[in-house]
Every structure is written in structure tokens, then in C-alpha cells.
Amino acid sequence: MASDLEQLELIRTQTLALIADMTAVPKPSYNIDGQSISWTDYLEQLQKTVDWCERKTVGEDPFEIQSQGVT
């Protein structure tokens, strides 16, 4: 089973692929029989998903803090 970090990285990768496909061949927003399809809103949601994944993975990376005491 994949770790949480691996799952977040997979979600980010898949979402970036969707964004690449959408922006390569942009589609217009439209309404059909009262149903609204907004590609702009969908793209915005995908970008928020990427941002969320990046914020989550930042907490997973190891880091080091150096400090110096003053006497």
C-alpha cells in the first residue's frame, strides 16, 4: 500500500496531467438543458487541488533547523 506522501504525489501528478490536457485544447463554458459546464471553474478547482497537495507534502519533507545559543 502506498504511503500518504506517495498518494499525495500521485494525486498532484494526475491533476497536473489533467491541467496540461485542458490547457492544450481549451474548451468553452456552456449550458445545456439547464446544466452549466464551466471549464474555467474546473481548471480553478484543479489548481486548488495541486496547491493543497503541495501544502500537504511540505509537512512531509524532512528538514533541519540550525540554531546558536548566545551566552
C-alpha positions in Angstrom: 0.0 0.0 0.0 1.3 3.5 -0.9 2.2 5.9 1.9 0.3 9.1 2.4 3.2 11.0 0.8 3.1 8.7 -2.3 -0.6 9.2 -2.6 -0.4 12.9 -2.4 2.4 12.9 -5.1 0.2 10.7 -7.3 -2.8 13.0 -6.9 -0.7 16.0 -7.7 0.8 14.3 -10.8 -2.6 13.2 -12.1 -4.1 16.6 -11.5 -1.2 18.3 -13.3 -1.7 16.0 -16.3 -5.4 17.0 -16.4 -4.4 20.7 -16.3 -2.0 20.1 -19.2 -4.6 18.4 -21.3 -7.2 21.1 -20.6 -4.9 24.0 -21.4 -3.5 22.3 -24.6 -7.0 22.2 -26.1 -9.2 24.8 -24.2 -12.9 24.3 -24.2 -15.6 26.9 -23.9 -18.0 27.0 -20.9 -21.6 26.3 -21.9 -25.2 25.5 -20.7 -27.2 22.5 -21.9 -30.8 21.9 -20.7 -30.2 23.9 -17.6 -26.9 22.2 -16.7 -23.9 24.6 -16.6 -20.4 23.4 -17.6 -17.7 25.9 -16.6 -14.2 24.8 -17.7 -12.8 27.9 -16.0 -14.2 26.8 -12.7 -13.0 23.3 -13.2 -9.5 24.5 -14.0 -9.5 26.6 -10.9 -10.5 23.6 -8.8 -7.7 21.5 -10.3 -5.2 24.3 -9.5 -6.5 24.4 -5.9 -6.0 20.6 -5.7 -2.4 21.0 -6.8 -1.8 23.7 -4.2 -3.4 21.6 -1.5 -1.1 18.6 -2.4 1.9 20.9 -2.3 1.0 22.3 1.1 0.4 18.7 2.5 3.7 17.4 1.1 5.7 20.3 2.6 4.9 19.0 6.0 6.1 15.5 5.0 9.6 16.5 3.9 12.4 16.2 6.4 14.0 19.5 7.5 16.8 20.7 9.7 16.9 23.7 11.9 20.2 25.2 13.0 20.3 27.5 16.0 23.0 29.1 18.0 22.8 30.0 21.7 24.0 33.3 23.0 25.8 33.5 26.3 
